[in-house]
Amino acid sequence: MDPFRGQGGIQMLLTAEQDAQQVVSTARNTKMARLKQAKEEAEREVAHYRAHLEAEYQKKVSESSSGSYTQRLEEETKVKIENLKESSARVSHDVVQMLLRYVAPART
């Protein structure tokens, strides 16, 4: 048997092992780069979502403290006051008549 043939086989195994280590190292580096990229994308999405929620919150705060909210409440109050005035105007005559009936007999 050829003694050099054994040496060639060992050399092939060493070369194959180095190639395998390079493949694993490349895969590991690619995986780490992808994880870093995914983390950055997630952070951007979170920042965008947070900014969106903050904008909605500020809009609601400004609406509640602005004149539009106060104006709406004033309009609702005016409508309720008008309804009460109309209701009292409808029944005021009857209430006066009822009071006069109860007060008039007490005088006599």
C-alpha positions as a Markdown table, in Angstrom:
| # | Residue | x | y | z |
|---|---|---|---|---|
| 1 | Met | 0.0 | 0.0 | 0.0 |
| 2 | Asp | 1.0 | 3.5 | -0.8 |
| 3 | Pro | 2.1 | 5.5 | 2.3 |
| 4 | Phe | 1.4 | 8.8 | 0.5 |
| 5 | Arg | -2.2 | 7.8 | -0.1 |
| 6 | Gly | -2.8 | 7.8 | 3.6 |
| 7 | Gln | -1.3 | 11.3 | 3.9 |
| 8 | Gly | -3.5 | 12.5 | 1.0 |
| 9 | Gly | -6.6 | 11.2 | 2.7 |
| 10 | Ile | -5.7 | 13.0 | 6.0 |
| 11 | Gln | -5.0 | 16.2 | 4.0 |
| 12 | Met | -8.4 | 15.9 | 2.3 |
| 13 | Leu | -10.1 | 15.4 | 5.7 |
| 14 | Leu | -8.4 | 18.5 | 7.1 |
| 15 | Thr | -9.4 | 20.5 | 4.0 |
| 16 | Ala | -13.0 | 19.3 | 4.3 |
| 17 | Glu | -13.0 | 20.2 | 8.1 |
| 18 | Gln | -11.7 | 23.7 | 7.3 |
| 19 | Asp | -14.4 | 24.1 | 4.6 |
| 20 | Ala | -17.0 | 22.9 | 7.0 |
| 21 | Gln | -15.8 | 25.4 | 9.7 |
| 22 | Gln | -16.0 | 28.2 | 7.1 |
| 23 | Val | -19.6 | 27.2 | 6.2 |
| 24 | Val | -20.6 | 27.1 | 9.8 |
| 25 | Ser | -18.9 | 30.4 | 10.5 |
| 26 | Thr | -20.5 | 32.0 | 7.5 |
| 27 | Ala | -23.9 | 30.7 | 8.5 |
| 28 | Arg | -23.4 | 32.0 | 12.1 |
| 29 | Asn | -22.4 | 35.4 | 10.8 |
| 30 | Thr | -25.4 | 35.5 | 8.4 |
| 31 | Lys | -27.7 | 34.5 | 11.3 |
| 32 | Met | -26.3 | 37.2 | 13.6 |
| 33 | Ala | -26.6 | 39.8 | 10.8 |
| 34 | Arg | -30.2 | 38.8 | 10.2 |
| 35 | Leu | -31.1 | 38.9 | 13.9 |
| 36 | Lys | -29.5 | 42.4 | 14.2 |
| 37 | Gln | -31.6 | 43.5 | 11.1 |
| 38 | Ala | -34.8 | 42.0 | 12.6 |
| 39 | Lys | -34.1 | 43.8 | 15.9 |
| 40 | Glu | -33.6 | 47.1 | 14.2 |
| 41 | Glu | -36.8 | 46.6 | 12.1 |
| 42 | Ala | -38.8 | 45.7 | 15.2 |
| 43 | Glu | -37.4 | 48.8 | 17.0 |
| 44 | Arg | -38.4 | 51.0 | 14.1 |
| 45 | Glu | -41.9 | 49.5 | 14.1 |
| 46 | Val | -42.3 | 50.0 | 17.8 |
| 47 | Ala | -41.1 | 53.6 | 17.5 |
| 48 | His | -43.6 | 54.2 | 14.7 |
| 49 | Tyr | -46.4 | 52.6 | 16.6 |
| 50 | Arg | -45.5 | 54.6 | 19.8 |
| 51 | Ala | -45.4 | 57.8 | 17.7 |
| 52 | His | -48.9 | 57.0 | 16.3 |
| 53 | Leu | -50.4 | 56.4 | 19.7 |
| 54 | Glu | -48.8 | 59.5 | 21.1 |
| 55 | Ala | -50.2 | 61.6 | 18.2 |
| 56 | Glu | -53.7 | 60.1 | 18.9 |
| 57 | Tyr | -53.4 | 60.9 | 22.6 |
| 58 | Gln | -52.2 | 64.4 | 21.9 |
| 59 | Lys | -55.2 | 64.9 | 19.5 |
| 60 | Lys | -57.6 | 63.7 | 22.2 |
| 61 | Val | -56.0 | 65.9 | 24.8 |
| 62 | Ser | -56.2 | 69.0 | 22.6 |
| 63 | Glu | -59.8 | 68.2 | 21.7 |
| 64 | Ser | -60.8 | 67.9 | 25.3 |
| 65 | Ser | -59.0 | 71.1 | 26.3 |
| 66 | Ser | -60.0 | 73.1 | 23.2 |
| 67 | Gly | -63.0 | 75.1 | 22.6 |
| 68 | Ser | -64.7 | 72.4 | 20.5 |
| 69 | Tyr | -65.3 | 70.2 | 23.5 |
| 70 | Thr | -66.5 | 73.2 | 25.6 |
| 71 | Gln | -68.6 | 74.4 | 22.7 |
| 72 | Arg | -70.3 | 71.0 | 22.4 |
| 73 | Leu | -71.0 | 70.9 | 26.1 |
| 74 | Glu | -72.5 | 74.4 | 25.9 |
| 75 | Glu | -74.7 | 73.5 | 23.0 |
| 76 | Glu | -75.9 | 70.4 | 24.8 |
| 77 | Thr | -76.7 | 72.4 | 27.9 |
| 78 | Lys | -78.6 | 75.0 | 25.9 |
| 79 | Val | -80.7 | 72.3 | 24.2 |
| 80 | Lys | -81.5 | 70.8 | 27.6 |
| 81 | Ile | -82.4 | 74.2 | 29.1 |
| 82 | Glu | -84.7 | 74.9 | 26.1 |
| 83 | Asn | -86.4 | 71.5 | 26.6 |
| 84 | Leu | -86.9 | 72.3 | 30.3 |
| 85 | Lys | -88.3 | 75.8 | 29.5 |
| 86 | Glu | -90.7 | 74.3 | 26.9 |
| 87 | Ser | -91.8 | 71.6 | 29.3 |
| 88 | Ser | -92.4 | 74.1 | 32.1 |
| 89 | Ala | -94.3 | 76.4 | 29.8 |
| 90 | Arg | -96.6 | 73.6 | 28.9 |
| 91 | Val | -97.5 | 72.7 | 32.5 |
| 92 | Ser | -97.2 | 76.0 | 34.2 |
| 93 | His | -100.8 | 77.0 | 33.6 |
| 94 | Asp | -102.0 | 73.7 | 35.0 |
| 95 | Val | -99.7 | 74.0 | 38.0 |
| 96 | Val | -101.0 | 77.5 | 38.7 |
| 97 | Gln | -104.6 | 76.3 | 38.5 |
| 98 | Met | -103.9 | 73.4 | 40.8 |
| 99 | Leu | -102.3 | 75.7 | 43.4 |
| 100 | Leu | -105.1 | 78.1 | 43.2 |
| 101 | Arg | -107.6 | 75.3 | 43.8 |
| 102 | Tyr | -105.8 | 74.2 | 46.9 |
| 103 | Val | -105.1 | 77.7 | 48.2 |
| 104 | Ala | -108.5 | 79.2 | 47.5 |
| 105 | Pro | -110.5 | 76.8 | 49.7 |
| 106 | Ala | -108.1 | 77.3 | 52.6 |
| 107 | Arg | -108.8 | 81.1 | 52.6 |
| 108 | Thr | -112.5 | 80.6 | 53.1 |
